[in-house]
């Protein structure tokens, strides 16, 4: 059932049923059986939803699925060892939800092989909750509902939380129309394995619609254009001058002589040259994706403050949030997803761009190599797009935004607070268990001494 909650099926209510089923069995097993249950559950779920990993890694995808499954197995074991030592069904279920949420956040954002795909909250997509508590806050609510549903004493509360989630999933935020007066026309180019001249040709095809901002995909220029092809850089600068444009392109920045001594770069170019550059903060595991950048700083331009990031950056919550915190008025994301990775992979990846836009209340422009290139409004709705494996360009409009959402200010702390509560609760439960055993041991010693005196 959980597989059906994610693309390509996108039947998100199954995320509630899938997790509730696991909780129901997990509460009544042993630590060992819970571990094996979590592993089998994870291998089926990740094997089904992330089957496209075989296109990248072949049989090595199986141990990768296993690593992801360990986090579910670990959650199940902790529920057995900790929650089952609590008598109150309310505390038992709440602690279980906290444990699963904490493990998910570590797996998605903190573990050194962090991988944020297939979180519980991402299955729901964008709702009114997204700009308040974000995707991981939604995960916490889903795990809470699933845990409540798994025990008879808390089932009514579980139904109430399910109703809240279903209502949020049905009554989603409306689409935002860009106003004519303040809007900026944006040209988005999509194409994989195209040369520089073809990207320029596709860009020129949009000039009749008078774009002010042009975005090319990640690796559109798979070399350091400033260092290795100054003629091409000059051509872009000339186009920017002639048509009053700003370019954001995916390229490289060489920082050394070695094959890995470079940075994956979103380069912002105007008529006067480079306006700013962002180095990819989250490089892709197991690929030569350059050396990771260490900051996220918006770029001041005549078209407002641009928050540029690169592809995998947008899968994680921190880069977009930091750009907006520093004043980015809209977000531009050059992206590369190879066509042979499958359409399912592209659909699953596209969800993150909608979530980041809604969490932070910003228009987001994604130029992807082979799809899905999109313009997304601050409520997470797609306005214009190109389909999977389609080569071309389109023009849409966006509006620079000010202010910050509750999520950008405070809501992003929800998973961190969840982890603190989980660790503190686990410590208290373990401490009480040790004290209880010591008292039991002391009582047994006293009884034995009394029996000896009587004898």
C-alpha beads as a LAMMPS data file, in Angstrom:
LAMMPS data file: protein, C-alpha beads

455 atoms
454 bonds

1 atom types
1 bond types

-500.0 500.0 xlo xhi
-500.0 500.0 ylo yhi
-500.0 500.0 zlo zhi

Masses

1 110.0

Atoms # bond

1 1 1 0.000 0.000 0.000
2 1 1 2.815 2.417 0.806
3 1 1 4.265 2.026 -2.689
4 1 1 0.983 3.321 -4.122
5 1 1 1.362 6.592 -2.188
6 1 1 4.319 7.784 -4.293
7 1 1 4.853 8.563 -7.986
8 1 1 3.988 7.206 -10.453
9 1 1 0.761 6.197 -8.609
10 1 1 0.430 9.229 -6.275
11 1 1 -2.456 7.776 -4.232
12 1 1 -1.216 9.565 -1.123
13 1 1 -3.851 8.346 1.443
14 1 1 -2.214 4.916 1.223
15 1 1 0.703 6.380 3.188
16 1 1 -1.567 6.358 6.260
17 1 1 -2.726 2.800 5.720
18 1 1 0.773 1.489 5.026
19 1 1 2.369 2.916 8.168
20 1 1 -0.631 2.034 10.354
21 1 1 -0.273 -1.588 9.305
22 1 1 3.400 -1.626 10.294
23 1 1 2.702 -0.020 13.680
24 1 1 -0.065 -2.505 14.440
25 1 1 2.279 -5.461 13.984
26 1 1 5.309 -3.751 15.517
27 1 1 3.620 -3.142 18.885
28 1 1 2.923 -6.845 19.372
29 1 1 6.242 -8.419 18.393
30 1 1 9.663 -8.895 19.944
31 1 1 12.733 -6.716 19.215
32 1 1 14.145 -9.408 16.937
33 1 1 10.935 -9.978 15.018
34 1 1 10.430 -6.200 14.774
35 1 1 13.881 -5.796 13.235
36 1 1 13.225 -8.435 10.582
37 1 1 9.769 -7.023 9.973
38 1 1 11.211 -3.526 9.438
39 1 1 13.854 -4.850 7.050
40 1 1 11.345 -6.793 4.942
41 1 1 8.938 -3.852 4.982
42 1 1 11.706 -1.454 3.903
43 1 1 13.066 -3.698 1.162
44 1 1 9.596 -4.025 -0.341
45 1 1 8.811 -0.311 -0.066
46 1 1 12.150 1.032 -1.316
47 1 1 12.559 -1.779 -3.805
48 1 1 9.174 -0.851 -5.265
49 1 1 9.387 2.941 -5.184
50 1 1 13.097 3.289 -5.993
51 1 1 13.385 0.490 -8.535
52 1 1 14.962 3.033 -10.916
53 1 1 18.139 2.915 -8.801
54 1 1 18.952 -0.248 -10.755
55 1 1 19.317 1.954 -13.853
56 1 1 22.124 3.822 -12.057
57 1 1 23.857 1.170 -9.969
58 1 1 22.722 -2.237 -11.244
59 1 1 22.782 -4.936 -8.553
60 1 1 24.481 -2.479 -6.165
61 1 1 21.018 -0.930 -5.747
62 1 1 20.023 -3.871 -3.523
63 1 1 22.408 -2.991 -0.652
64 1 1 21.360 0.655 -1.042
65 1 1 17.764 -0.408 -0.480
66 1 1 19.016 -2.385 2.500
67 1 1 20.725 0.680 4.015
68 1 1 17.494 2.670 3.737
69 1 1 15.554 -0.245 5.230
70 1 1 17.819 -0.252 8.295
71 1 1 16.240 3.002 9.415
72 1 1 12.775 1.443 9.419
73 1 1 14.141 -1.644 11.162
74 1 1 15.861 0.544 13.764
75 1 1 12.624 2.443 14.350
76 1 1 10.739 -0.815 14.907
77 1 1 13.329 -2.101 17.397
78 1 1 13.299 1.169 19.363
79 1 1 9.509 1.073 19.534
80 1 1 9.742 -2.423 20.970
81 1 1 12.473 -1.586 23.468
82 1 1 11.094 1.774 24.600
83 1 1 7.433 2.314 23.795
84 1 1 6.473 -1.134 25.010
85 1 1 7.881 -0.285 28.457
86 1 1 5.266 2.440 28.793
87 1 1 1.899 1.407 30.224
88 1 1 -0.190 4.273 28.871
89 1 1 -1.374 3.604 25.303
90 1 1 -1.253 7.362 24.657
91 1 1 2.385 7.685 25.645
92 1 1 3.161 4.450 23.802
93 1 1 1.744 5.672 20.496
94 1 1 3.107 9.213 20.786
95 1 1 6.587 7.886 21.548
96 1 1 6.359 5.530 18.564
97 1 1 5.468 8.436 16.266
98 1 1 8.383 10.478 17.640
99 1 1 10.788 7.585 17.121
100 1 1 9.765 7.002 13.511
101 1 1 9.877 10.746 12.748
102 1 1 13.344 11.077 14.263
103 1 1 14.734 8.120 12.341
104 1 1 13.243 9.482 9.116
105 1 1 14.821 12.914 9.619
106 1 1 18.234 11.393 10.343
107 1 1 17.953 9.202 7.251
108 1 1 16.843 12.114 5.064
109 1 1 18.958 15.036 6.263
110 1 1 21.714 14.045 8.732
111 1 1 23.154 10.604 7.916
112 1 1 26.321 10.787 5.774
113 1 1 24.478 8.911 2.982
114 1 1 21.446 11.122 3.559
115 1 1 18.656 10.599 1.076
116 1 1 15.392 12.578 1.497
117 1 1 13.272 10.680 -1.032
118 1 1 10.198 8.747 0.079
119 1 1 9.601 10.574 3.360
120 1 1 6.099 10.143 4.755
121 1 1 5.313 13.848 4.401
122 1 1 6.433 14.080 0.776
123 1 1 3.705 11.599 -0.202
124 1 1 1.068 14.213 0.688
125 1 1 2.600 16.863 -1.522
126 1 1 1.850 20.529 -0.857
127 1 1 -0.931 21.419 1.611
128 1 1 -1.790 24.367 3.869
129 1 1 0.465 22.696 6.456
130 1 1 3.564 22.929 4.242
131 1 1 4.432 26.629 4.832
132 1 1 3.812 26.102 8.563
133 1 1 5.512 22.839 9.563
134 1 1 7.102 21.686 6.306
135 1 1 7.425 18.172 4.955
136 1 1 8.884 16.700 8.170
137 1 1 6.126 18.207 10.287
138 1 1 3.644 16.521 7.952
139 1 1 5.573 13.261 8.447
140 1 1 5.148 13.603 12.209
141 1 1 1.380 13.989 11.818
142 1 1 1.218 10.959 9.517
143 1 1 3.199 8.797 11.941
144 1 1 1.027 10.042 14.813
145 1 1 -2.156 9.130 12.968
146 1 1 -0.758 5.712 12.040
147 1 1 0.334 5.008 15.623
148 1 1 -3.017 6.089 17.081
149 1 1 -4.886 3.881 14.627
150 1 1 -2.848 0.821 15.636
151 1 1 -4.197 0.620 19.228
152 1 1 -7.856 0.372 20.239
153 1 1 -7.561 2.884 23.096
154 1 1 -6.261 5.650 20.813
155 1 1 -8.138 4.797 17.640
156 1 1 -10.677 7.624 17.878
157 1 1 -7.852 10.151 18.147
158 1 1 -6.217 8.503 15.145
159 1 1 -9.402 8.911 13.131
160 1 1 -9.486 12.598 14.102
161 1 1 -5.909 13.152 12.906
162 1 1 -6.689 11.258 9.700
163 1 1 -9.645 13.576 9.087
164 1 1 -7.356 16.586 9.533
165 1 1 -4.842 15.143 7.060
166 1 1 -7.505 14.175 4.534
167 1 1 -9.000 17.658 4.763
168 1 1 -5.563 19.187 4.193
169 1 1 -5.059 16.861 1.236
170 1 1 -8.381 17.793 -0.343
171 1 1 -8.590 21.537 0.389
172 1 1 -5.193 22.481 -0.957
173 1 1 -3.926 26.076 -1.429
174 1 1 -5.130 27.758 -4.636
175 1 1 -2.948 28.617 -7.605
176 1 1 -1.376 32.085 -7.503
177 1 1 -1.603 34.152 -10.676
178 1 1 1.391 36.443 -11.343
179 1 1 0.386 40.078 -11.658
180 1 1 1.199 41.828 -14.926
181 1 1 2.767 44.927 -13.373
182 1 1 5.329 43.295 -11.097
183 1 1 5.952 40.068 -13.019
184 1 1 9.205 39.028 -14.685
185 1 1 9.211 37.011 -17.894
186 1 1 11.396 33.933 -17.596
187 1 1 12.656 31.690 -20.413
188 1 1 13.319 28.095 -19.354
189 1 1 15.389 25.868 -21.641
190 1 1 15.331 22.064 -21.483
191 1 1 17.639 19.652 -23.286
192 1 1 20.092 16.840 -22.579
193 1 1 23.453 16.424 -24.337
194 1 1 23.034 19.633 -26.328
195 1 1 25.989 21.757 -27.371
196 1 1 26.367 25.431 -26.528
197 1 1 25.097 26.648 -29.896
198 1 1 21.898 24.612 -29.570
199 1 1 21.192 26.113 -26.151
200 1 1 21.700 29.572 -27.641
201 1 1 19.369 28.683 -30.532
202 1 1 16.630 27.539 -28.128
203 1 1 17.127 30.700 -26.108
204 1 1 16.772 32.897 -29.198
205 1 1 13.498 31.146 -30.057
206 1 1 11.967 32.794 -26.963
207 1 1 13.024 36.376 -27.755
208 1 1 9.697 37.246 -29.398
209 1 1 8.148 36.948 -25.917
210 1 1 10.736 39.325 -24.431
211 1 1 12.070 37.320 -21.477
212 1 1 14.257 39.092 -18.913
213 1 1 15.673 35.975 -17.238
214 1 1 16.977 32.861 -19.038
215 1 1 17.685 29.594 -17.209
216 1 1 19.696 26.645 -18.563
217 1 1 19.970 23.192 -16.946
218 1 1 22.713 21.849 -14.719
219 1 1 25.723 20.789 -16.822
220 1 1 24.345 22.690 -19.818
221 1 1 27.926 23.924 -20.131
222 1 1 29.873 20.924 -18.752
223 1 1 33.166 22.807 -18.427
224 1 1 34.406 26.034 -16.876
225 1 1 33.001 28.462 -19.442
226 1 1 35.001 31.399 -18.094
227 1 1 38.301 29.526 -18.103
228 1 1 37.965 27.158 -21.060
229 1 1 35.567 28.936 -23.427
230 1 1 35.855 32.710 -22.940
231 1 1 34.355 33.231 -26.418
232 1 1 31.128 31.524 -25.347
233 1 1 31.070 33.515 -22.127
234 1 1 31.469 36.708 -24.136
235 1 1 28.596 35.616 -26.406
236 1 1 26.278 35.210 -23.427
237 1 1 27.349 38.570 -22.089
238 1 1 26.658 40.120 -25.495
239 1 1 23.188 38.541 -25.626
240 1 1 22.516 39.862 -22.145
241 1 1 23.519 43.352 -23.280
242 1 1 21.534 43.308 -26.529
243 1 1 18.305 41.906 -25.049
244 1 1 18.558 43.201 -21.481
245 1 1 18.829 39.651 -20.097
246 1 1 20.161 37.836 -17.092
247 1 1 21.333 34.229 -17.518
248 1 1 21.491 31.539 -14.846
249 1 1 23.306 28.533 -16.306
250 1 1 24.654 25.233 -15.042
251 1 1 28.425 25.075 -15.493
252 1 1 31.665 24.234 -13.659
253 1 1 34.206 26.220 -11.686
254 1 1 37.698 24.704 -11.804
255 1 1 39.614 25.145 -8.530
256 1 1 42.564 22.788 -9.109
257 1 1 44.287 20.431 -11.526
258 1 1 42.734 17.145 -10.396
259 1 1 39.713 15.498 -12.007
260 1 1 37.626 16.180 -8.889
261 1 1 38.946 19.653 -8.133
262 1 1 36.009 21.651 -9.400
263 1 1 32.633 22.869 -8.212
264 1 1 29.213 22.316 -9.725
265 1 1 28.044 25.876 -10.328
266 1 1 24.915 27.893 -11.012
267 1 1 26.414 30.962 -12.670
268 1 1 24.455 34.214 -12.884
269 1 1 25.540 36.389 -15.822
270 1 1 24.457 39.903 -16.793
271 1 1 25.561 42.446 -19.357
272 1 1 28.465 43.473 -17.132
273 1 1 29.697 39.924 -16.574
274 1 1 29.295 37.603 -13.577
275 1 1 26.755 38.792 -11.031
276 1 1 27.150 35.832 -8.695
277 1 1 27.653 32.098 -8.450
278 1 1 26.359 29.306 -6.267
279 1 1 28.346 26.134 -5.719
280 1 1 26.243 23.023 -5.222
281 1 1 26.008 22.347 -1.484
282 1 1 24.704 18.781 -1.729
283 1 1 26.694 16.814 -4.276
284 1 1 25.267 13.457 -5.408
285 1 1 26.622 10.343 -3.717
286 1 1 28.833 7.972 -5.752
287 1 1 29.210 10.450 -8.645
288 1 1 32.005 12.841 -9.537
289 1 1 29.835 15.852 -8.817
290 1 1 32.613 18.202 -7.791
291 1 1 33.542 19.535 -4.373
292 1 1 30.538 20.612 -2.324
293 1 1 29.974 24.294 -1.658
294 1 1 29.637 25.502 1.901
295 1 1 27.251 28.449 1.725
296 1 1 24.071 29.691 0.078
297 1 1 24.150 33.401 -0.717
298 1 1 21.542 35.129 -2.932
299 1 1 22.569 37.273 -5.893
300 1 1 21.616 40.946 -6.180
301 1 1 20.453 41.657 -9.745
302 1 1 18.405 44.298 -11.593
303 1 1 15.570 41.726 -11.561
304 1 1 15.559 41.394 -7.789
305 1 1 17.414 39.085 -5.435
306 1 1 17.890 35.636 -7.011
307 1 1 18.401 32.543 -4.880
308 1 1 20.264 30.160 -7.171
309 1 1 20.891 26.528 -6.227
310 1 1 21.696 23.345 -8.129
311 1 1 19.560 20.201 -8.501
312 1 1 20.212 17.975 -5.443
313 1 1 20.355 21.083 -3.228
314 1 1 16.609 21.353 -3.611
315 1 1 16.049 17.814 -2.329
316 1 1 17.153 18.980 1.123
317 1 1 15.392 21.611 3.151
318 1 1 18.348 23.732 4.261
319 1 1 19.653 25.377 1.069
320 1 1 16.375 26.924 -0.101
321 1 1 15.526 27.956 3.453
322 1 1 18.904 29.664 3.883
323 1 1 18.628 31.513 0.565
324 1 1 15.200 32.867 1.514
325 1 1 16.376 33.727 5.028
326 1 1 19.119 35.824 3.430
327 1 1 16.614 37.689 1.271
328 1 1 16.105 35.686 -1.958
329 1 1 12.934 36.909 -3.672
330 1 1 12.643 33.883 -5.964
331 1 1 14.596 30.677 -6.527
332 1 1 16.262 29.384 -9.697
333 1 1 17.389 25.751 -9.927
334 1 1 19.415 24.319 -12.852
335 1 1 18.883 20.549 -12.674
336 1 1 20.205 17.394 -14.302
337 1 1 18.320 14.088 -14.343
338 1 1 19.465 11.726 -17.060
339 1 1 16.731 10.506 -19.383
340 1 1 17.730 6.844 -18.961
341 1 1 17.065 7.084 -15.193
342 1 1 13.361 6.667 -16.084
343 1 1 10.307 8.904 -16.024
344 1 1 9.374 7.652 -12.538
345 1 1 12.623 9.025 -11.135
346 1 1 11.913 12.393 -12.722
347 1 1 8.391 12.495 -11.269
348 1 1 9.618 11.639 -7.791
349 1 1 12.329 14.288 -8.011
350 1 1 9.937 16.968 -9.260
351 1 1 7.965 16.795 -5.990
352 1 1 10.829 18.386 -4.060
353 1 1 10.759 21.599 -6.083
354 1 1 7.066 22.074 -5.282
355 1 1 7.664 21.381 -1.581
356 1 1 10.576 23.835 -1.337
357 1 1 8.574 26.562 -3.108
358 1 1 5.626 26.132 -0.739
359 1 1 7.694 25.767 2.439
360 1 1 9.399 29.096 1.803
361 1 1 6.680 30.976 -0.081
362 1 1 8.688 31.685 -3.234
363 1 1 8.312 31.323 -6.982
364 1 1 10.705 28.638 -8.185
365 1 1 12.088 28.100 -11.682
366 1 1 13.511 24.670 -12.486
367 1 1 15.373 24.101 -15.752
368 1 1 15.949 20.340 -16.041
369 1 1 18.038 18.502 -18.613
370 1 1 15.332 16.050 -19.666
371 1 1 12.369 17.073 -17.521
372 1 1 10.457 18.172 -15.760
373 1 1 11.322 21.860 -16.305
374 1 1 8.781 23.966 -14.459
375 1 1 7.727 27.326 -13.103
376 1 1 6.157 26.827 -9.668
377 1 1 4.242 29.389 -7.609
378 1 1 4.602 29.969 -3.828
379 1 1 1.743 27.518 -3.162
380 1 1 3.528 24.722 -5.017
381 1 1 1.391 24.800 -8.180
382 1 1 3.015 24.234 -11.576
383 1 1 2.241 27.029 -14.050
384 1 1 4.288 26.126 -17.126
385 1 1 6.310 23.018 -17.827
386 1 1 7.958 20.795 -20.409
387 1 1 7.330 17.073 -20.307
388 1 1 9.764 14.243 -19.816
389 1 1 12.501 13.952 -22.486
390 1 1 11.130 16.926 -24.427
391 1 1 13.658 19.309 -25.943
392 1 1 12.615 22.929 -26.124
393 1 1 12.008 26.189 -24.287
394 1 1 9.058 28.105 -22.881
395 1 1 8.390 31.504 -21.316
396 1 1 6.433 32.099 -18.130
397 1 1 6.058 34.784 -15.512
398 1 1 7.078 34.984 -11.880
399 1 1 6.786 37.651 -9.177
400 1 1 9.546 38.462 -6.668
401 1 1 8.291 37.899 -3.111
402 1 1 9.258 39.400 0.238
403 1 1 8.649 38.222 3.786
404 1 1 9.167 34.779 5.249
405 1 1 6.786 31.930 5.984
406 1 1 6.295 30.534 9.483
407 1 1 8.185 27.468 8.325
408 1 1 11.183 29.512 7.201
409 1 1 11.303 31.270 10.579
410 1 1 10.346 28.556 13.055
411 1 1 8.624 25.543 11.469
412 1 1 11.874 24.019 10.236
413 1 1 12.718 23.322 13.893
414 1 1 9.914 20.730 14.217
415 1 1 12.095 17.673 13.383
416 1 1 14.901 18.947 15.627
417 1 1 12.507 19.396 18.543
418 1 1 11.108 15.956 17.781
419 1 1 14.573 14.409 18.044
420 1 1 15.303 16.191 21.339
421 1 1 12.035 14.949 22.850
422 1 1 12.682 11.427 21.551
423 1 1 16.185 11.262 23.027
424 1 1 15.076 12.779 26.347
425 1 1 12.094 10.406 26.601
426 1 1 14.263 7.410 25.763
427 1 1 16.767 8.424 28.445
428 1 1 14.014 8.778 31.072
429 1 1 12.478 5.412 30.181
430 1 1 15.850 3.652 30.318
431 1 1 16.702 5.381 33.617
432 1 1 13.389 4.350 35.145
433 1 1 14.007 0.796 33.986
434 1 1 17.448 0.727 35.641
435 1 1 16.094 2.218 38.860
436 1 1 13.246 -0.273 38.860
437 1 1 15.617 -3.201 38.415
438 1 1 17.883 -1.917 41.194
439 1 1 14.940 -1.568 43.543
440 1 1 13.725 -5.025 42.641
441 1 1 17.213 -6.375 43.297
442 1 1 17.407 -4.601 46.656
443 1 1 14.012 -5.942 47.678
444 1 1 15.086 -9.459 46.769
445 1 1 18.287 -9.071 48.816
446 1 1 16.321 -7.778 51.794
447 1 1 13.870 -10.666 51.569
448 1 1 16.745 -13.151 51.345
449 1 1 18.394 -11.602 54.433
450 1 1 15.157 -11.745 56.380
451 1 1 14.696 -15.379 55.432
452 1 1 18.229 -16.183 56.639
453 1 1 17.584 -14.447 59.976
454 1 1 14.373 -16.391 60.425
455 1 1 16.188 -19.617 59.652

Bonds

1 1 1 2
2 1 2 3
3 1 3 4
4 1 4 5
5 1 5 6
6 1 6 7
7 1 7 8
8 1 8 9
9 1 9 10
10 1 10 11
11 1 11 12
12 1 12 13
13 1 13 14
14 1 14 15
15 1 15 16
16 1 16 17
17 1 17 18
18 1 18 19
19 1 19 20
20 1 20 21
21 1 21 22
22 1 22 23
23 1 23 24
24 1 24 25
25 1 25 26
26 1 26 27
27 1 27 28
28 1 28 29
29 1 29 30
30 1 30 31
31 1 31 32
32 1 32 33
33 1 33 34
34 1 34 35
35 1 35 36
36 1 36 37
37 1 37 38
38 1 38 39
39 1 39 40
40 1 40 41
41 1 41 42
42 1 42 43
43 1 43 44
44 1 44 45
45 1 45 46
46 1 46 47
47 1 47 48
48 1 48 49
49 1 49 50
50 1 50 51
51 1 51 52
52 1 52 53
53 1 53 54
54 1 54 55
55 1 55 56
56 1 56 57
57 1 57 58
58 1 58 59
59 1 59 60
60 1 60 61
61 1 61 62
62 1 62 63
63 1 63 64
64 1 64 65
65 1 65 66
66 1 66 67
67 1 67 68
68 1 68 69
69 1 69 70
70 1 70 71
71 1 71 72
72 1 72 73
73 1 73 74
74 1 74 75
75 1 75 76
76 1 76 77
77 1 77 78
78 1 78 79
79 1 79 80
80 1 80 81
81 1 81 82
82 1 82 83
83 1 83 84
84 1 84 85
85 1 85 86
86 1 86 87
87 1 87 88
88 1 88 89
89 1 89 90
90 1 90 91
91 1 91 92
92 1 92 93
93 1 93 94
94 1 94 95
95 1 95 96
96 1 96 97
97 1 97 98
98 1 98 99
99 1 99 100
100 1 100 101
101 1 101 102
102 1 102 103
103 1 103 104
104 1 104 105
105 1 105 106
106 1 106 107
107 1 107 108
108 1 108 109
109 1 109 110
110 1 110 111
111 1 111 112
112 1 112 113
113 1 113 114
114 1 114 115
115 1 115 116
116 1 116 117
117 1 117 118
118 1 118 119
119 1 119 120
120 1 120 121
121 1 121 122
122 1 122 123
123 1 123 124
124 1 124 125
125 1 125 126
126 1 126 127
127 1 127 128
128 1 128 129
129 1 129 130
130 1 130 131
131 1 131 132
132 1 132 133
133 1 133 134
134 1 134 135
135 1 135 136
136 1 136 137
137 1 137 138
138 1 138 139
139 1 139 140
140 1 140 141
141 1 141 142
142 1 142 143
143 1 143 144
144 1 144 145
145 1 145 146
146 1 146 147
147 1 147 148
148 1 148 149
149 1 149 150
150 1 150 151
151 1 151 152
152 1 152 153
153 1 153 154
154 1 154 155
155 1 155 156
156 1 156 157
157 1 157 158
158 1 158 159
159 1 159 160
160 1 160 161
161 1 161 162
162 1 162 163
163 1 163 164
164 1 164 165
165 1 165 166
166 1 166 167
167 1 167 168
168 1 168 169
169 1 169 170
170 1 170 171
171 1 171 172
172 1 172 173
173 1 173 174
174 1 174 175
175 1 175 176
176 1 176 177
177 1 177 178
178 1 178 179
179 1 179 180
180 1 180 181
181 1 181 182
182 1 182 183
183 1 183 184
184 1 184 185
185 1 185 186
186 1 186 187
187 1 187 188
188 1 188 189
189 1 189 190
190 1 190 191
191 1 191 192
192 1 192 193
193 1 193 194
194 1 194 195
195 1 195 196
196 1 196 197
197 1 197 198
198 1 198 199
199 1 199 200
200 1 200 201
201 1 201 202
202 1 202 203
203 1 203 204
204 1 204 205
205 1 205 206
206 1 206 207
207 1 207 208
208 1 208 209
209 1 209 210
210 1 210 211
211 1 211 212
212 1 212 213
213 1 213 214
214 1 214 215
215 1 215 216
216 1 216 217
217 1 217 218
218 1 218 219
219 1 219 220
220 1 220 221
221 1 221 222
222 1 222 223
223 1 223 224
224 1 224 225
225 1 225 226
226 1 226 227
227 1 227 228
228 1 228 229
229 1 229 230
230 1 230 231
231 1 231 232
232 1 232 233
233 1 233 234
234 1 234 235
235 1 235 236
236 1 236 237
237 1 237 238
238 1 238 239
239 1 239 240
240 1 240 241
241 1 241 242
242 1 242 243
243 1 243 244
244 1 244 245
245 1 245 246
246 1 246 247
247 1 247 248
248 1 248 249
249 1 249 250
250 1 250 251
251 1 251 252
252 1 252 253
253 1 253 254
254 1 254 255
255 1 255 256
256 1 256 257
257 1 257 258
258 1 258 259
259 1 259 260
260 1 260 261
261 1 261 262
262 1 262 263
263 1 263 264
264 1 264 265
265 1 265 266
266 1 266 267
267 1 267 268
268 1 268 269
269 1 269 270
270 1 270 271
271 1 271 272
272 1 272 273
273 1 273 274
274 1 274 275
275 1 275 276
276 1 276 277
277 1 277 278
278 1 278 279
279 1 279 280
280 1 280 281
281 1 281 282
282 1 282 283
283 1 283 284
284 1 284 285
285 1 285 286
286 1 286 287
287 1 287 288
288 1 288 289
289 1 289 290
290 1 290 291
291 1 291 292
292 1 292 293
293 1 293 294
294 1 294 295
295 1 295 296
296 1 296 297
297 1 297 298
298 1 298 299
299 1 299 300
300 1 300 301
301 1 301 302
302 1 302 303
303 1 303 304
304 1 304 305
305 1 305 306
306 1 306 307
307 1 307 308
308 1 308 309
309 1 309 310
310 1 310 311
311 1 311 312
312 1 312 313
313 1 313 314
314 1 314 315
315 1 315 316
316 1 316 317
317 1 317 318
318 1 318 319
319 1 319 320
320 1 320 321
321 1 321 322
322 1 322 323
323 1 323 324
324 1 324 325
325 1 325 326
326 1 326 327
327 1 327 328
328 1 328 329
329 1 329 330
330 1 330 331
331 1 331 332
332 1 332 333
333 1 333 334
334 1 334 335
335 1 335 336
336 1 336 337
337 1 337 338
338 1 338 339
339 1 339 340
340 1 340 341
341 1 341 342
342 1 342 343
343 1 343 344
344 1 344 345
345 1 345 346
346 1 346 347
347 1 347 348
348 1 348 349
349 1 349 350
350 1 350 351
351 1 351 352
352 1 352 353
353 1 353 354
354 1 354 355
355 1 355 356
356 1 356 357
357 1 357 358
358 1 358 359
359 1 359 360
360 1 360 361
361 1 361 362
362 1 362 363
363 1 363 364
364 1 364 365
365 1 365 366
366 1 366 367
367 1 367 368
368 1 368 369
369 1 369 370
370 1 370 371
371 1 371 372
372 1 372 373
373 1 373 374
374 1 374 375
375 1 375 376
376 1 376 377
377 1 377 378
378 1 378 379
379 1 379 380
380 1 380 381
381 1 381 382
382 1 382 383
383 1 383 384
384 1 384 385
385 1 385 386
386 1 386 387
387 1 387 388
388 1 388 389
389 1 389 390
390 1 390 391
391 1 391 392
392 1 392 393
393 1 393 394
394 1 394 395
395 1 395 396
396 1 396 397
397 1 397 398
398 1 398 399
399 1 399 400
400 1 400 401
401 1 401 402
402 1 402 403
403 1 403 404
404 1 404 405
405 1 405 406
406 1 406 407
407 1 407 408
408 1 408 409
409 1 409 410
410 1 410 411
411 1 411 412
412 1 412 413
413 1 413 414
414 1 414 415
415 1 415 416
416 1 416 417
417 1 417 418
418 1 418 419
419 1 419 420
420 1 420 421
421 1 421 422
422 1 422 423
423 1 423 424
424 1 424 425
425 1 425 426
426 1 426 427
427 1 427 428
428 1 428 429
429 1 429 430
430 1 430 431
431 1 431 432
432 1 432 433
433 1 433 434
434 1 434 435
435 1 435 436
436 1 436 437
437 1 437 438
438 1 438 439
439 1 439 440
440 1 440 441
441 1 441 442
442 1 442 443
443 1 443 444
444 1 444 445
445 1 445 446
446 1 446 447
447 1 447 448
448 1 448 449
449 1 449 450
450 1 450 451
451 1 451 452
452 1 452 453
453 1 453 454
454 1 454 455
